Amino acid sequence: MSPELYLLDTSALLTLIEDEAGAERVERILNQEEVLLPWLVLLEAHYITRQERGQAEADRRYALIKQLPATILWEMEEPTLLTAARLKAVHHLSLADAIIAAFAIQKNAILLHKDPEFEALTDQMSLEALPYKET
């Protein structure tokens, strides 16, 4: 059986880094499946960590993320851009979520996330939700 293609949202990546509920699922996917990380996930993980824990920790995490067994998507093609624009306009997603979801749609990947905002897209793409944080 060939591995499935997953795309990690920033929330999934931070779940692993911060050892939250669902971290073992993220780790299993990284070790057993083909994984994509859009450039925006690296950007968000870096700035969120910098705000919460400082520059040194943000840089350390960034270096660790780049060592994960995942393909980083450094470029965004026009079809992905147009898909993101449609998602942003129709579903009122944040810009980051619209871009991340567009990458998943264009790559036909399962979006691994911990963000209820993506549930509006269940009819357009494959999603796997990690346990949501309690509010």
ChimeraX attribute file (.defattr): number of C-alpha atoms within 10 A of each C-alpha:
attribute: neighborCount
match mode: 1-to-1
recipient: residues
	/A:1	3
	/A:2	7
	/A:3	10
	/A:4	12
	/A:5	16
	/A:6	24
	/A:7	29
	/A:8	27
	/A:9	27
	/A:10	25
	/A:11	18
	/A:12	26
	/A:13	22
	/A:14	22
	/A:15	22
	/A:16	16
	/A:17	16
	/A:18	10
	/A:19	12
	/A:20	15
	/A:21	14
	/A:22	17
	/A:23	19
	/A:24	13
	/A:25	15
	/A:26	21
	/A:27	17
	/A:28	10
	/A:29	20
	/A:30	17
	/A:31	13
	/A:32	12
	/A:33	16
	/A:34	17
	/A:35	23
	/A:36	23
	/A:37	24
	/A:38	22
	/A:39	14
	/A:40	18
	/A:41	24
	/A:42	21
	/A:43	14
	/A:44	16
	/A:45	20
	/A:46	22
	/A:47	16
	/A:48	15
	/A:49	20
	/A:50	16
	/A:51	10
	/A:52	10
	/A:53	11
	/A:54	13
	/A:55	14
	/A:56	11
	/A:57	14
	/A:58	19
	/A:59	15
	/A:60	12
	/A:61	19
	/A:62	17
	/A:63	13
	/A:64	11
	/A:65	19
	/A:66	13
	/A:67	10
	/A:68	14
	/A:69	15
	/A:70	18
	/A:71	14
	/A:72	18
	/A:73	13
	/A:74	10
	/A:75	9
	/A:76	13
	/A:77	9
	/A:78	9
	/A:79	12
	/A:80	21
	/A:81	16
	/A:82	13
	/A:83	18
	/A:84	24
	/A:85	18
	/A:86	15
	/A:87	21
	/A:88	19
	/A:89	13
	/A:90	9
	/A:91	14
	/A:92	14
	/A:93	19
	/A:94	13
	/A:95	14
	/A:96	17
	/A:97	21
	/A:98	24
	/A:99	24
	/A:100	23
	/A:101	31
	/A:102	24
	/A:103	25
	/A:104	26
	/A:105	19
	/A:106	15
	/A:107	14
	/A:108	14
	/A:109	21
	/A:110	20
	/A:111	25
	/A:112	25
	/A:113	26
	/A:114	22
	/A:115	17
	/A:116	11
	/A:117	14
	/A:118	20
	/A:119	13
	/A:120	12
	/A:121	13
	/A:122	10
	/A:123	8
	/A:124	9
	/A:125	17
	/A:126	16
	/A:127	20
	/A:128	15
	/A:129	15
	/A:130	20
	/A:131	15
	/A:132	14
	/A:133	10
	/A:134	4
	/A:135	3
